[in-house]
Amino acid sequence: MTINLRATRPAELWGVIETLLGFAPDDDFIILSLTPGGPHARIDHPHDNAALVGSVASLGANFRRYPGDVMFIAVTDNPDHALDMVTATTAIMDGICEVRHALRIDGDNVYDAVTGDLIDQITPDLRTKYRSAAVLAGRRTPTGSREALEADLFPEREEVPAHHFEGLVGPDAQETFINRHSDEVAWVIETVRTHAVTGLKPDDADAARLVIAVRNDTLLQAVIAQIDQDNANSHAALWNDLFSRCPAEHRGQPALVLAFAYWMAGDGAAAWMAYDRVTGWTIWQFQSLIRMVLTEAIRPGEWAKTEKARQMAEWFSPDA
């Protein structure tokens, strides 16, 4: 379900940002695209020269592919650092993006980042208005911080012993995964699709079978090929559940799929949180691919145009 976010005054941008990120930013630098279809970006606010140079270079490189109008919002209590970041980022985007506004938010106060003038204030009613709109649109209620969002998405749970988890699948099935048996490809596609559509959680045996299956590159591609912008949220819910139910040594691939699903859903913050949990042995081609789309702020809508997406759609289509 989509949500229309409109801001008629500077303070209302706080509600837009919270809804887009899923959490209340604190010490962040945010770029909002004012051009339809343009990307948004968030980074930790730099507070020294080395961090500033690295941040500005990265943002400049990413936005070169997306010329248009943008707005800067520095969420920090340090006006000098905000002005430095606004000035440097404006300079590197010269000739690429037109910076329409630059604001600084400190608590409830909204300032012009360049002049330092107080121009608006964020009220409790305004915060409630946008959070209610997010819930009505089927989005999660924004949390008070990035850490709180991370704790909500990835709560601490008692870990399942690896030998018990692997025993749910058995050596014969694991050998089938390695050999990329066509029946197993069909089972993975149908099982993932069923649980994503119904929202029902797989039982322990099927959960273990899916998690171990995606250690195989062909089966991982079969899973990725089922995820698009319309169903990404349901796939994210499925793989978040699978991630939480498996032992640490099996979490690399589920985290990879989860990062892709969150990115495809337009939830960059959650995608990075999932990607940061990619540990142990993974399929490096997909790990580097997902890191690239996150780092370079590539829009989810561009995925379907890539050669990799076209190949997977052809290989794993129901009619193939």
C-alpha positions in Angstrom: 0.0 0.0 0.0 1.5 3.3 -1.0 1.5 6.5 1.1 1.3 10.1 -0.1 3.6 12.3 1.9 3.1 16.0 1.6 4.7 18.9 3.5 3.3 22.4 3.4 5.7 23.8 6.0 9.3 23.1 7.1 8.3 21.4 10.3 6.2 18.8 8.5 9.3 17.5 6.8 10.1 15.8 10.1 7.0 13.6 9.6 8.1 12.8 6.1 11.6 11.8 7.2 10.4 9.7 10.1 8.0 7.8 7.8 10.6 7.2 5.0 13.3 6.1 7.5 11.1 4.2 9.9 12.8 5.9 12.9 13.4 9.4 14.3 16.8 10.6 13.0 19.4 11.9 15.4 22.7 13.3 14.2 22.0 12.5 10.5 22.4 14.2 7.2 19.5 13.6 4.8 18.9 14.4 1.1 15.3 14.4 -0.1 14.8 14.3 -3.8 12.1 16.8 -5.0 12.1 15.2 -8.5 9.6 12.4 -9.0 11.3 9.1 -8.9 14.5 10.5 -7.5 16.3 8.7 -4.6 16.6 9.8 -1.0 19.7 9.3 1.1 20.7 9.3 4.7 24.1 9.1 6.3 25.6 9.7 9.8 26.3 13.4 10.1 30.1 14.0 9.8 31.8 16.0 12.5 35.4 16.1 11.3 37.1 16.9 8.0 38.0 13.3 7.1 34.4 12.1 7.6 33.0 15.2 5.8 35.2 14.6 2.7 34.3 10.9 2.5 30.6 11.6 3.0 30.5 14.4 0.4 32.4 12.3 -2.2 30.0 9.4 -1.8 26.9 11.5 -2.0 28.2 13.3 -5.1 29.0 10.1 -6.9 25.6 8.6 -6.1 23.5 11.5 -7.2 25.4 12.0 -10.5 23.0 9.5 -12.0 19.9 11.3 -10.7 20.0 15.0 -11.7 17.1 17.1 -10.4 16.0 19.2 -7.4 17.0 18.2 -3.9 16.7 19.4 -0.3 19.3 19.0 2.5 18.3 18.4 6.1 21.0 18.3 8.7 19.7 16.8 12.0 22.3 18.0 14.5 22.8 20.3 17.4 26.0 21.7 15.8 25.1 24.6 13.4 28.7 25.0 12.2 29.0 21.3 11.2 25.7 21.5 9.4 26.7 24.5 7.4 30.0 22.9 6.5 28.2 19.8 5.2 25.6 21.8 3.3 28.2 24.0 1.7 30.5 21.1 0.7 27.6 18.9 -0.7 26.2 21.8 -2.6 29.5 22.4 -4.2 30.1 18.8 -5.3 26.5 18.7 -6.8 27.0 21.9 -8.7 25.8 21.3 -12.3 24.0 18.0 -11.3 21.4 18.8 -8.7 19.7 22.1 -7.8 19.6 22.5 -4.0 16.2 24.2 -3.3 16.4 24.2 0.5 18.8 23.5 3.3 17.5 23.0 6.8 18.9 22.1 10.2 16.7 20.3 12.8 17.7 20.4 16.5 15.1 18.8 18.8 11.7 20.6 18.0 13.3 23.5 16.2 13.8 23.9 12.5 16.4 26.4 11.3 17.6 27.7 7.9 21.0 25.8 7.8 22.7 28.7 6.0 21.4 31.8 7.8 20.8 30.1 11.2 17.4 31.6 11.5 14.7 29.7 13.4 11.9 29.2 10.8 9.5 26.6 12.3 8.9 24.3 15.2 7.8 20.6 15.4 4.7 20.1 17.6 3.4 16.9 19.2 0.3 17.1 17.0 2.4 17.2 13.9 4.4 14.1 14.9 1.1 12.2 15.7 -0.4 13.2 12.3 2.4 11.6 10.2 2.8 8.5 12.4 -1.0 7.9 12.1 -0.7 8.3 8.4 2.1 5.7 8.3 0.1 3.2 10.2 -3.0 3.7 8.0 -0.8 3.0 5.0 0.3 -0.3 6.4 3.8 0.9 7.4 5.3 0.3 10.8 5.1 3.1 13.4 8.4 5.1 13.3 10.6 4.3 16.3 12.4 6.8 18.5 15.8 5.9 17.1 17.7 3.8 14.6 18.8 1.5 17.5 15.1 1.0 18.5 14.1 0.1 14.9 17.0 -2.4 14.8 15.9 -4.0 18.0 12.3 -4.2 16.7 13.4 -5.9 13.4 16.0 -8.2 14.9 15.1 -9.0 18.5 17.3 -11.2 20.5 16.1 -14.8 20.6 17.4 -18.1 21.9 19.6 -19.6 19.2 18.8 -23.0 17.7 21.7 -25.4 17.9 23.2 -26.0 14.4 23.1 -29.8 14.6 19.4 -29.7 15.5 18.6 -27.3 12.7 20.6 -29.3 10.1 19.0 -32.5 11.3 15.6 -31.2 10.3 16.7 -31.4 6.7 18.9 -34.4 6.6 22.0 -35.3 4.4 19.9 -36.5 1.3 18.1 -33.2 1.0 21.3 -31.2 1.5 22.9 -33.2 -1.3 19.9 -32.4 -3.5 20.5 -28.7 -2.9 24.1 -29.0 -3.9 23.2 -30.7 -7.2 20.6 -28.1 -8.0 17.9 -30.7 -8.7 15.0 -29.3 -10.7 12.4 -30.7 -8.3 14.1 -28.7 -5.5 14.0 -25.5 -7.5 10.3 -26.0 -8.0 9.8 -26.7 -4.3 11.7 -23.6 -3.2 9.7 -21.4 -5.6 6.3 -22.8 -4.6 7.1 -22.8 -0.9 8.4 -19.2 -0.8 5.5 -17.9 -3.0 2.9 -19.7 -0.8 4.2 -18.3 2.5 4.8 -14.8 1.1 1.2 -14.7 -0.2 -0.5 -16.2 2.8 1.7 -14.7 5.5 1.8 -18.0 7.3 5.1 -19.1 8.8 6.7 -22.3 7.6 7.1 -25.2 10.0 10.5 -25.9 11.4 11.4 -28.5 8.8 10.4 -26.3 5.9 12.1 -23.3 7.5 15.4 -25.2 7.8 15.0 -26.6 4.3 14.6 -23.1 2.8 17.5 -21.6 4.8 19.9 -24.4 3.8 18.6 -24.3 0.2 19.7 -20.7 -0.4 23.3 -21.6 0.3 23.1 -22.8 -3.3 23.5 -20.1 -5.9 20.7 -21.4 -8.2 18.2 -21.7 -5.4 19.2 -18.3 -4.1 18.5 -16.9 -7.5 15.1 -18.7 -7.6 14.2 -16.9 -4.3 15.4 -13.5 -5.4 13.5 -13.8 -8.8 10.2 -14.0 -6.9 10.6 -10.6 -5.2 9.4 -7.4 -6.8 8.2 -4.0 -5.6 4.6 -5.2 -5.2 5.3 -8.2 -2.9 8.6 -7.1 -1.3 7.1 -6.4 2.1 5.6 -9.9 2.4 8.9 -11.5 1.3 10.7 -9.4 3.9 8.4 -10.7 6.6 9.0 -14.3 5.6 12.8 -13.9 5.5 12.9 -11.9 8.7 11.2 -14.9 10.4 13.5 -17.4 8.8 16.6 -15.3 9.8 15.4 -15.2 13.4 14.9 -19.0 13.6 18.3 -20.2 12.3 21.7 -20.6 14.0 24.4 -18.0 13.4 26.3 -20.1 10.9 23.3 -20.3 8.6 22.2 -16.6 8.7 24.4 -15.3 5.9 22.0 -16.1 3.0 18.7 -15.3 4.8 20.2 -11.9 5.7 21.2 -11.4 2.0 17.7 -12.2 0.8 16.2 -10.0 3.6 18.4 -7.1 2.6 17.3 -7.4 -1.0 13.6 -7.6 0.0 13.8 -4.5 2.2 15.6 -2.6 -0.5 13.0 -3.7 -3.1 10.3 -2.4 -0.7 12.0 1.0 -0.6 13.2 0.6 3.0 16.9 1.5 2.8 17.5 1.7 6.5 16.2 -1.8 7.2 18.1 -3.1 4.1 21.3 -1.9 5.5 20.5 -3.4 8.9 19.9 -6.7 7.3 23.0 -6.4 5.1 25.1 -5.8 8.2 24.1 -9.2 9.4 25.5 -11.0 6.4 28.2 -13.1 8.0 30.0 -16.3 7.3 30.0 -18.0 3.9 27.9 -16.3 1.3 27.5 -16.2 -2.5 29.8 -13.3 -3.1 28.2 -12.2 -6.5 24.9 -11.5 -4.7 26.6 -10.0 -1.7 28.5 -7.5 -3.9 25.4 -6.8 -6.0 23.3 -5.9 -3.0 26.1 -3.8 -1.4 26.3 -2.0 -4.7 22.6 -1.1 -4.9 22.6 0.1 -1.3 25.9 2.0 -1.5 25.1 3.7 -4.8 21.4 4.5 -3.9 20.1 2.6 -6.9 16.4 2.8 -7.2 14.4 -0.5 -6.8 12.5 0.2 -10.0 15.8 -0.1 -11.9 16.3 -3.7 -10.9 13.8 -5.1 -13.4 15.8 -3.4 -16.2 19.1 -5.2 -15.4 20.4 -8.2 -17.3 20.6 -10.2 -14.1 16.9 -9.6 -13.3 15.9 -10.5 -16.9 17.9 -13.8 -16.7 16.4 -14.8 -13.4 12.8 -14.0 -14.6 13.3 -16.2 -17.6 15.0 -19.0 -15.7 12.5 -19.2 -12.9 9.2 -18.1 -14.4 6.2 -20.4 -13.7 5.9 -21.1 -17.5 9.6 -22.0 -18.0 
